[in-house]
Amino acid sequence: MRFGILGDAKIAREKLLPAIRGAGHEVTHIGRRDASAGADPIWGDVTVCSYDDLLASAEVDAIYNPLPNHLHVPMAIRALEAGKPVLSEKPLALSLDELDAVEAAMASTGHYLYDGYMVRYHPQWDWIRDIDVGRRKQISAHFSYPPQPTGNIRNVAAWGGGPIWDIGCYCLMSGLMLFDGTPELVSVIKEAEDTLDVEKSATAIIDFGDGQVLHFTCSSGSSLCQSVQLVGTDGWARLDVPFNPPPVTTGRWAHRDQTPGGMLGLGVEITFEACDQYQLMVEDFASAVAEGRQTDLEQSRHLTRILGAMVAA
């Protein structure tokens, strides 16, 4: 599959380029607002062109869109209408109206769209989904990083900036992957940035029904840190680096009947085999396109609804 990339984004260079190549595909085109600016040498021998020329090219089979959040849906619709399946950077949409519009474009064109949450593919999430902790009751999730430079796209509300959209989405995804039921926002506490129009941090309680509660904090004003812990009636399980793990990462778990040292110790450490979760995502995307698989945006709708309510609160 020949990929065209919308923009010369850091995540595209550092994560998706090796993932696409590792999956046996290639990047042939880079679209730029100003094509005369060229592209980073890391791309190698690619065609640098305008967005319009990239979308129109018969030499591009699929689009990866790492543009700022507010351009995910508009450019996805243009790509779908140009006959290209789309791998979109997360979060796909910033409102339910946007999500309705892109779903209508998928329905009318019949092309595949994926909301690019690479964490779905890491085997650590399969492990924590399958581990026996009894009846699942609570998830505590945290994701934070230090302040970004003022001009960074994460600091512009009109572009879908702020930690809720940027990393709170991963914390909420942990609930969607580990709990049943429909998430509902119970409460949110936010701290505003002093000189920017986005939040600095947010803490939310999400009710999934049947006693299942997700509590999470996301912040762009704290040290780099991330964790997810699931607690059930019979035990607990934790992912040490749940969202941006190194090639080899670890988790821990304890069960009241199976864990030497008891429930309040360090638990049993699990080491996961090395993998590239981005490459696994690209492989599944390519398979979905080849198979004519239907797009499923159920989780995207929950994410858009809850995160949008947090931002508006």
Contacts in CASP RR format, 6 or more apart in sequence:
PFRMAT RR
TARGET T0000
AUTHOR 0000-0000-0000
METHOD contacts of the structure
MODEL  1
MRFGILGDAKIAREKLLPAIRGAGHEVTHIGRRDASAGADPIWGDVTVCS
YDDLLASAEVDAIYNPLPNHLHVPMAIRALEAGKPVLSEKPLALSLDELD
AVEAAMASTGHYLYDGYMVRYHPQWDWIRDIDVGRRKQISAHFSYPPQPT
GNIRNVAAWGGGPIWDIGCYCLMSGLMLFDGTPELVSVIKEAEDTLDVEK
SATAIIDFGDGQVLHFTCSSGSSLCQSVQLVGTDGWARLDVPFNPPPVTT
GRWAHRDQTPGGMLGLGVEITFEACDQYQLMVEDFASAVAEGRQTDLEQS
RHLTRILGAMVAA
1 25 0 8 1.000
1 26 0 8 1.000
1 61 0 8 1.000
1 62 0 8 1.000
1 286 0 8 1.000
1 289 0 8 1.000
2 25 0 8 1.000
2 26 0 8 1.000
2 27 0 8 1.000
2 28 0 8 1.000
2 29 0 8 1.000
2 59 0 8 1.000
2 60 0 8 1.000
2 61 0 8 1.000
2 62 0 8 1.000
3 20 0 8 1.000
3 25 0 8 1.000
3 26 0 8 1.000
3 27 0 8 1.000
3 28 0 8 1.000
3 29 0 8 1.000
3 60 0 8 1.000
3 61 0 8 1.000
3 62 0 8 1.000
3 63 0 8 1.000
3 64 0 8 1.000
4 27 0 8 1.000
4 28 0 8 1.000
4 29 0 8 1.000
4 30 0 8 1.000
4 31 0 8 1.000
4 54 0 8 1.000
4 57 0 8 1.000
4 60 0 8 1.000
4 62 0 8 1.000
4 63 0 8 1.000
4 64 0 8 1.000
5 12 0 8 1.000
5 16 0 8 1.000
5 27 0 8 1.000
5 29 0 8 1.000
5 30 0 8 1.000
5 31 0 8 1.000
5 63 0 8 1.000
5 64 0 8 1.000
5 66 0 8 1.000
6 31 0 8 1.000
6 51 0 8 1.000
6 54 0 8 1.000
6 63 0 8 1.000
6 64 0 8 1.000
6 65 0 8 1.000
6 66 0 8 1.000
6 67 0 8 1.000
6 75 0 8 1.000
7 30 0 8 1.000
7 31 0 8 1.000
7 32 0 8 1.000
7 66 0 8 1.000
7 67 0 8 1.000
8 30 0 8 1.000
8 31 0 8 1.000
8 32 0 8 1.000
8 38 0 8 1.000
8 39 0 8 1.000
8 40 0 8 1.000
8 43 0 8 1.000
9 66 0 8 1.000
9 67 0 8 1.000
9 89 0 8 1.000
11 66 0 8 1.000
11 89 0 8 1.000
12 64 0 8 1.000
12 66 0 8 1.000
13 40 0 8 1.000
13 42 0 8 1.000
13 43 0 8 1.000
15 118 0 8 1.000
15 278 0 8 1.000
16 64 0 8 1.000
16 66 0 8 1.000
16 278 0 8 1.000
16 282 0 8 1.000
17 27 0 8 1.000
17 42 0 8 1.000
17 43 0 8 1.000
18 276 0 8 1.000
18 278 0 8 1.000
18 279 0 8 1.000
19 276 0 8 1.000
19 278 0 8 1.000
19 279 0 8 1.000
19 281 0 8 1.000
19 282 0 8 1.000
20 26 0 8 1.000
20 27 0 8 1.000
20 64 0 8 1.000
20 282 0 8 1.000
21 27 0 8 1.000
22 276 0 8 1.000
22 279 0 8 1.000
22 282 0 8 1.000
23 279 0 8 1.000
23 282 0 8 1.000
23 283 0 8 1.000
23 286 0 8 1.000
25 282 0 8 1.000
25 286 0 8 1.000
27 43 0 8 1.000
27 46 0 8 1.000
28 46 0 8 1.000
28 47 0 8 1.000
28 59 0 8 1.000
28 60 0 8 1.000
29 46 0 8 1.000
29 47 0 8 1.000
29 48 0 8 1.000
29 49 0 8 1.000
29 54 0 8 1.000
29 57 0 8 1.000
29 59 0 8 1.000
29 60 0 8 1.000
30 38 0 8 1.000
30 39 0 8 1.000
30 43 0 8 1.000
30 46 0 8 1.000
30 47 0 8 1.000
30 48 0 8 1.000
30 49 0 8 1.000
30 54 0 8 1.000
31 48 0 8 1.000
31 49 0 8 1.000
31 50 0 8 1.000
31 51 0 8 1.000
31 53 0 8 1.000
31 54 0 8 1.000
32 38 0 8 1.000
32 39 0 8 1.000
32 48 0 8 1.000
32 49 0 8 1.000
32 50 0 8 1.000
32 51 0 8 1.000
33 50 0 8 1.000
33 51 0 8 1.000
35 48 0 8 1.000
35 49 0 8 1.000
35 50 0 8 1.000
35 53 0 8 1.000
38 48 0 8 1.000
39 46 0 8 1.000
39 48 0 8 1.000
47 57 0 8 1.000
47 59 0 8 1.000
49 57 0 8 1.000
51 75 0 8 1.000
51 78 0 8 1.000
54 60 0 8 1.000
54 63 0 8 1.000
55 63 0 8 1.000
55 78 0 8 1.000
55 79 0 8 1.000
55 82 0 8 1.000
55 84 0 8 1.000
56 82 0 8 1.000
60 84 0 8 1.000
61 84 0 8 1.000
61 85 0 8 1.000
62 84 0 8 1.000
62 85 0 8 1.000
62 86 0 8 1.000
62 87 0 8 1.000
62 285 0 8 1.000
62 286 0 8 1.000
62 289 0 8 1.000
63 75 0 8 1.000
63 76 0 8 1.000
63 79 0 8 1.000
63 84 0 8 1.000
63 85 0 8 1.000
63 86 0 8 1.000
63 87 0 8 1.000
64 86 0 8 1.000
64 87 0 8 1.000
64 88 0 8 1.000
64 89 0 8 1.000
65 71 0 8 1.000
65 72 0 8 1.000
65 75 0 8 1.000
65 76 0 8 1.000
65 79 0 8 1.000
65 86 0 8 1.000
65 87 0 8 1.000
65 88 0 8 1.000
65 89 0 8 1.000
66 89 0 8 1.000
67 75 0 8 1.000
67 89 0 8 1.000
68 153 0 8 1.000
68 156 0 8 1.000
68 159 0 8 1.000
68 160 0 8 1.000
68 161 0 8 1.000
69 89 0 8 1.000
69 91 0 8 1.000
69 94 0 8 1.000
69 153 0 8 1.000
69 159 0 8 1.000
69 160 0 8 1.000
69 161 0 8 1.000
69 165 0 8 1.000
69 166 0 8 1.000
70 94 0 8 1.000
70 158 0 8 1.000
70 159 0 8 1.000
70 160 0 8 1.000
72 88 0 8 1.000
72 89 0 8 1.000
72 91 0 8 1.000
72 92 0 8 1.000
72 93 0 8 1.000
72 94 0 8 1.000
73 92 0 8 1.000
73 93 0 8 1.000
73 94 0 8 1.000
73 98 0 8 1.000
73 99 0 8 1.000
73 101 0 8 1.000
73 102 0 8 1.000
76 86 0 8 1.000
76 88 0 8 1.000
76 92 0 8 1.000
76 102 0 8 1.000
76 105 0 8 1.000
76 113 0 8 1.000
77 101 0 8 1.000
77 102 0 8 1.000
77 105 0 8 1.000
79 86 0 8 1.000
80 86 0 8 1.000
80 102 0 8 1.000
80 105 0 8 1.000
80 106 0 8 1.000
80 109 0 8 1.000
80 110 0 8 1.000
80 111 0 8 1.000
80 113 0 8 1.000
81 105 0 8 1.000
81 109 0 8 1.000
83 109 0 8 1.000
83 111 0 8 1.000
84 111 0 8 1.000
85 111 0 8 1.000
85 112 0 8 1.000
85 113 0 8 1.000
85 285 0 8 1.000
85 289 0 8 1.000
86 111 0 8 1.000
86 112 0 8 1.000
86 113 0 8 1.000
86 114 0 8 1.000
87 114 0 8 1.000
87 116 0 8 1.000
87 281 0 8 1.000
87 282 0 8 1.000
87 285 0 8 1.000
88 113 0 8 1.000
88 114 0 8 1.000
88 115 0 8 1.000
88 116 0 8 1.000
89 116 0 8 1.000
90 115 0 8 1.000
90 116 0 8 1.000
90 117 0 8 1.000
90 169 0 8 1.000
91 115 0 8 1.000
91 165 0 8 1.000
91 169 0 8 1.000
91 300 0 8 1.000
91 303 0 8 1.000
91 304 0 8 1.000
91 307 0 8 1.000
92 99 0 8 1.000
92 102 0 8 1.000
92 113 0 8 1.000
92 115 0 8 1.000
92 116 0 8 1.000
92 297 0 8 1.000
92 300 0 8 1.000
92 304 0 8 1.000
93 99 0 8 1.000
93 102 0 8 1.000
93 300 0 8 1.000
93 304 0 8 1.000
94 160 0 8 1.000
94 165 0 8 1.000
94 304 0 8 1.000
94 308 0 8 1.000
95 304 0 8 1.000
95 308 0 8 1.000
96 301 0 8 1.000
96 304 0 8 1.000
96 305 0 8 1.000
98 304 0 8 1.000
99 297 0 8 1.000
99 300 0 8 1.000
99 301 0 8 1.000
99 304 0 8 1.000
102 113 0 8 1.000
103 297 0 8 1.000
106 112 0 8 1.000
106 113 0 8 1.000
106 295 0 8 1.000
112 285 0 8 1.000
112 288 0 8 1.000
112 289 0 8 1.000
112 292 0 8 1.000
112 293 0 8 1.000
112 294 0 8 1.000
112 295 0 8 1.000
113 295 0 8 1.000
113 297 0 8 1.000
114 281 0 8 1.000
114 285 0 8 1.000
114 288 0 8 1.000
114 295 0 8 1.000
115 297 0 8 1.000
115 299 0 8 1.000
115 300 0 8 1.000
116 281 0 8 1.000
117 169 0 8 1.000
117 170 0 8 1.000
117 173 0 8 1.000
117 299 0 8 1.000
118 277 0 8 1.000
118 278 0 8 1.000
118 280 0 8 1.000
118 281 0 8 1.000
119 125 0 8 1.000
119 170 0 8 1.000
119 173 0 8 1.000
119 177 0 8 1.000
119 242 0 8 1.000
119 243 0 8 1.000
119 277 0 8 1.000
120 173 0 8 1.000
120 177 0 8 1.000
120 281 0 8 1.000
121 277 0 8 1.000
121 280 0 8 1.000
121 281 0 8 1.000
121 284 0 8 1.000
122 245 0 8 1.000
122 272 0 8 1.000
122 275 0 8 1.000
122 277 0 8 1.000
122 280 0 8 1.000
123 272 0 8 1.000
123 273 0 8 1.000
123 275 0 8 1.000
124 239 0 8 1.000
124 242 0 8 1.000
124 245 0 8 1.000
124 249 0 8 1.000
124 251 0 8 1.000
124 272 0 8 1.000
125 177 0 8 1.000
125 239 0 8 1.000
125 242 0 8 1.000
127 237 0 8 1.000
127 251 0 8 1.000
127 270 0 8 1.000
127 272 0 8 1.000
128 178 0 8 1.000
128 228 0 8 1.000
128 230 0 8 1.000
128 237 0 8 1.000
128 239 0 8 1.000
129 177 0 8 1.000
129 178 0 8 1.000
131 230 0 8 1.000
131 237 0 8 1.000
131 253 0 8 1.000
132 234 0 8 1.000
132 235 0 8 1.000
132 255 0 8 1.000
133 230 0 8 1.000
133 231 0 8 1.000
133 232 0 8 1.000
133 233 0 8 1.000
133 234 0 8 1.000
133 235 0 8 1.000
133 236 0 8 1.000
133 237 0 8 1.000
133 253 0 8 1.000
133 255 0 8 1.000
134 232 0 8 1.000
134 233 0 8 1.000
134 234 0 8 1.000
134 235 0 8 1.000
135 232 0 8 1.000
135 233 0 8 1.000
135 234 0 8 1.000
136 178 0 8 1.000
136 179 0 8 1.000
136 212 0 8 1.000
136 230 0 8 1.000
136 231 0 8 1.000
136 232 0 8 1.000
137 211 0 8 1.000
137 212 0 8 1.000
137 213 0 8 1.000
137 231 0 8 1.000
137 232 0 8 1.000
137 233 0 8 1.000
138 212 0 8 1.000
138 213 0 8 1.000
138 214 0 8 1.000
138 215 0 8 1.000
138 230 0 8 1.000
138 231 0 8 1.000
138 232 0 8 1.000
139 174 0 8 1.000
139 175 0 8 1.000
139 178 0 8 1.000
139 179 0 8 1.000
139 213 0 8 1.000
139 214 0 8 1.000
139 215 0 8 1.000
139 216 0 8 1.000
139 228 0 8 1.000
139 229 0 8 1.000
139 230 0 8 1.000
139 231 0 8 1.000
140 215 0 8 1.000
140 216 0 8 1.000
140 227 0 8 1.000
140 228 0 8 1.000
140 229 0 8 1.000
140 231 0 8 1.000
141 170 0 8 1.000
141 171 0 8 1.000
141 174 0 8 1.000
141 175 0 8 1.000
141 214 0 8 1.000
141 215 0 8 1.000
141 216 0 8 1.000
141 217 0 8 1.000
141 227 0 8 1.000
141 228 0 8 1.000
141 229 0 8 1.000
141 242 0 8 1.000
142 171 0 8 1.000
142 216 0 8 1.000
142 217 0 8 1.000
142 218 0 8 1.000
142 225 0 8 1.000
142 226 0 8 1.000
142 227 0 8 1.000
142 228 0 8 1.000
143 163 0 8 1.000
143 167 0 8 1.000
143 168 0 8 1.000
143 170 0 8 1.000
143 171 0 8 1.000
143 216 0 8 1.000
143 217 0 8 1.000
143 218 0 8 1.000
143 219 0 8 1.000
143 225 0 8 1.000
143 226 0 8 1.000
143 243 0 8 1.000
144 163 0 8 1.000
144 167 0 8 1.000
144 201 0 8 1.000
144 217 0 8 1.000
144 218 0 8 1.000
144 219 0 8 1.000
144 220 0 8 1.000
144 221 0 8 1.000
144 222 0 8 1.000
144 223 0 8 1.000
144 224 0 8 1.000
144 225 0 8 1.000
144 226 0 8 1.000
145 167 0 8 1.000
145 219 0 8 1.000
145 220 0 8 1.000
145 221 0 8 1.000
145 222 0 8 1.000
145 223 0 8 1.000
145 224 0 8 1.000
146 220 0 8 1.000
146 221 0 8 1.000
146 222 0 8 1.000
146 223 0 8 1.000
146 224 0 8 1.000
147 220 0 8 1.000
147 221 0 8 1.000
148 154 0 8 1.000
148 155 0 8 1.000
148 220 0 8 1.000
149 155 0 8 1.000
150 195 0 8 1.000
150 196 0 8 1.000
153 159 0 8 1.000
153 161 0 8 1.000
154 161 0 8 1.000
154 162 0 8 1.000
154 163 0 8 1.000
154 166 0 8 1.000
154 198 0 8 1.000
154 220 0 8 1.000
155 161 0 8 1.000
155 162 0 8 1.000
155 193 0 8 1.000
155 196 0 8 1.000
155 198 0 8 1.000
155 220 0 8 1.000
156 197 0 8 1.000
156 198 0 8 1.000
157 196 0 8 1.000
157 197 0 8 1.000
157 198 0 8 1.000
161 198 0 8 1.000
162 198 0 8 1.000
162 199 0 8 1.000
162 220 0 8 1.000
163 198 0 8 1.000
163 199 0 8 1.000
163 200 0 8 1.000
163 201 0 8 1.000
163 202 0 8 1.000
163 218 0 8 1.000
163 219 0 8 1.000
163 220 0 8 1.000
163 221 0 8 1.000
164 199 0 8 1.000
164 202 0 8 1.000
164 218 0 8 1.000
164 307 0 8 1.000
164 308 0 8 1.000
164 310 0 8 1.000
164 311 0 8 1.000
165 307 0 8 1.000
165 311 0 8 1.000
166 218 0 8 1.000
166 220 0 8 1.000
167 218 0 8 1.000
167 220 0 8 1.000
167 243 0 8 1.000
168 202 0 8 1.000
168 216 0 8 1.000
168 218 0 8 1.000
168 307 0 8 1.000
169 303 0 8 1.000
169 307 0 8 1.000
170 226 0 8 1.000
170 242 0 8 1.000
170 243 0 8 1.000
171 214 0 8 1.000
171 216 0 8 1.000
171 217 0 8 1.000
171 218 0 8 1.000
171 228 0 8 1.000
172 183 0 8 1.000
172 204 0 8 1.000
172 206 0 8 1.000
172 214 0 8 1.000
172 216 0 8 1.000
172 302 0 8 1.000
172 303 0 8 1.000
172 306 0 8 1.000
172 307 0 8 1.000
173 299 0 8 1.000
173 303 0 8 1.000
174 214 0 8 1.000
174 216 0 8 1.000
174 228 0 8 1.000
174 242 0 8 1.000
175 183 0 8 1.000
175 206 0 8 1.000
175 208 0 8 1.000
175 214 0 8 1.000
176 183 0 8 1.000
176 299 0 8 1.000
176 302 0 8 1.000
176 303 0 8 1.000
178 230 0 8 1.000
179 208 0 8 1.000
179 212 0 8 1.000
179 214 0 8 1.000
180 208 0 8 1.000
180 210 0 8 1.000
180 212 0 8 1.000
181 208 0 8 1.000
181 209 0 8 1.000
181 210 0 8 1.000
181 212 0 8 1.000
182 208 0 8 1.000
182 209 0 8 1.000
182 302 0 8 1.000
183 206 0 8 1.000
183 207 0 8 1.000
183 208 0 8 1.000
183 214 0 8 1.000
183 302 0 8 1.000
183 306 0 8 1.000
184 206 0 8 1.000
184 207 0 8 1.000
184 208 0 8 1.000
184 209 0 8 1.000
184 306 0 8 1.000
185 204 0 8 1.000
185 205 0 8 1.000
185 206 0 8 1.000
185 306 0 8 1.000
185 309 0 8 1.000
185 310 0 8 1.000
185 313 0 8 1.000
186 204 0 8 1.000
186 205 0 8 1.000
186 206 0 8 1.000
186 207 0 8 1.000
187 204 0 8 1.000
187 205 0 8 1.000
188 202 0 8 1.000
188 203 0 8 1.000
188 204 0 8 1.000
188 205 0 8 1.000
188 309 0 8 1.000
188 310 0 8 1.000
188 313 0 8 1.000
189 202 0 8 1.000
189 203 0 8 1.000
189 204 0 8 1.000
190 199 0 8 1.000
190 201 0 8 1.000
190 202 0 8 1.000
190 203 0 8 1.000
190 310 0 8 1.000
190 313 0 8 1.000
191 199 0 8 1.000
191 200 0 8 1.000
191 201 0 8 1.000
191 202 0 8 1.000
192 199 0 8 1.000
192 200 0 8 1.000
193 199 0 8 1.000
193 200 0 8 1.000
194 200 0 8 1.000
198 220 0 8 1.000
199 311 0 8 1.000
200 219 0 8 1.000
200 220 0 8 1.000
200 221 0 8 1.000
201 217 0 8 1.000
201 218 0 8 1.000
201 219 0 8 1.000
201 220 0 8 1.000
201 221 0 8 1.000
201 222 0 8 1.000
202 217 0 8 1.000
202 218 0 8 1.000
202 219 0 8 1.000
202 310 0 8 1.000
203 215 0 8 1.000
203 216 0 8 1.000
203 217 0 8 1.000
204 214 0 8 1.000
204 215 0 8 1.000
204 216 0 8 1.000
204 217 0 8 1.000
204 306 0 8 1.000
204 310 0 8 1.000
205 213 0 8 1.000
205 214 0 8 1.000
205 215 0 8 1.000
206 213 0 8 1.000
206 214 0 8 1.000
206 215 0 8 1.000
206 216 0 8 1.000
206 306 0 8 1.000
207 213 0 8 1.000
208 214 0 8 1.000
226 241 0 8 1.000
226 242 0 8 1.000
226 243 0 8 1.000
226 244 0 8 1.000
227 238 0 8 1.000
227 239 0 8 1.000
227 240 0 8 1.000
227 241 0 8 1.000
227 242 0 8 1.000
228 238 0 8 1.000
228 239 0 8 1.000
228 242 0 8 1.000
229 236 0 8 1.000
229 237 0 8 1.000
229 238 0 8 1.000
229 239 0 8 1.000
230 236 0 8 1.000
230 237 0 8 1.000
230 238 0 8 1.000
234 255 0 8 1.000
234 256 0 8 1.000
234 257 0 8 1.000
235 253 0 8 1.000
235 254 0 8 1.000
235 255 0 8 1.000
235 256 0 8 1.000
235 263 0 8 1.000
236 253 0 8 1.000
236 254 0 8 1.000
236 263 0 8 1.000
237 251 0 8 1.000
237 252 0 8 1.000
237 253 0 8 1.000
237 254 0 8 1.000
238 251 0 8 1.000
238 252 0 8 1.000
238 253 0 8 1.000
239 249 0 8 1.000
239 251 0 8 1.000
240 249 0 8 1.000
240 250 0 8 1.000
240 251 0 8 1.000
240 252 0 8 1.000
241 249 0 8 1.000
241 250 0 8 1.000
245 272 0 8 1.000
245 277 0 8 1.000
247 274 0 8 1.000
247 275 0 8 1.000
247 276 0 8 1.000
248 271 0 8 1.000
248 272 0 8 1.000
248 273 0 8 1.000
248 274 0 8 1.000
249 271 0 8 1.000
249 272 0 8 1.000
250 269 0 8 1.000
250 270 0 8 1.000
250 271 0 8 1.000
250 272 0 8 1.000
251 269 0 8 1.000
251 270 0 8 1.000
251 271 0 8 1.000
251 272 0 8 1.000
252 266 0 8 1.000
252 267 0 8 1.000
252 268 0 8 1.000
252 269 0 8 1.000
252 270 0 8 1.000
253 259 0 8 1.000
253 267 0 8 1.000
253 268 0 8 1.000
253 270 0 8 1.000
254 262 0 8 1.000
254 263 0 8 1.000
254 265 0 8 1.000
254 267 0 8 1.000
254 268 0 8 1.000
256 262 0 8 1.000
256 263 0 8 1.000
259 267 0 8 1.000
259 268 0 8 1.000
261 267 0 8 1.000
287 293 0 8 1.000
END
